[in-house]
């Protein structure tokens, strides 16, 4: 199951939530090869967002 983003860059908090949810759903087993690639993509997206290339979140 792959997640593809169609909107602009997300803020770090949104990506962090996506990473935590992704890993929590798979907490009882090792990641598959495809899942490791998805996790790496999410980490890369989070890193880009934390380096100022993503938008900032605003409190609701």
N, C-alpha and C positions, 0 to 999 in steps of 0.2 A: 504494500500500500504506500504510494508515494504522494506527497503533498506538493502541489505546485502553486506558487503565488502568482496572482494575476494583478494585484494592486501594486502600488509603489512600495518602497522600502518600509519595513515595520520598525517600530521603536524597540530598543533592547529589551524592555520589560515584556512586550508581546512575544518576542522570539524566545526569551527565557521561559515563559509560560509554555510555549509550544514544545521546547526541549524537555521540560519537566514532565509534561503530559505524555509525550512520546515515550520517554523512558519508564514512566510509571506503568504504562500499559503493557510493558514488556519486562517488568521487574522479576518475574519468576523464571526467566530463561535468558540464554545468551542471544545476542542480536544475530540475525542472518546477515549475509553479505549485503543484500539490498538495504536492510535496515541500518547497517553501519554506514553505508553511503549516504543515506538520508540524514543520519545523525551528524555526519561530517558536513553536509550541506547546511544544516541548521546552525552548527557551530560557526561556520564561515560567515553566514548571514549575521549572526549575533556579533561576531567580532567586527564586521564592517559597520554595524549599527553603533557599537560602542566607540568606534573611532570617529564618530561624527558624520558618517555618511548616511545614517538613517534619520528619520524624523523623531522628535521628542514626543513622549507620551504626555498627556495632560490628565490630571486627576478628574474623575467624573463626579 
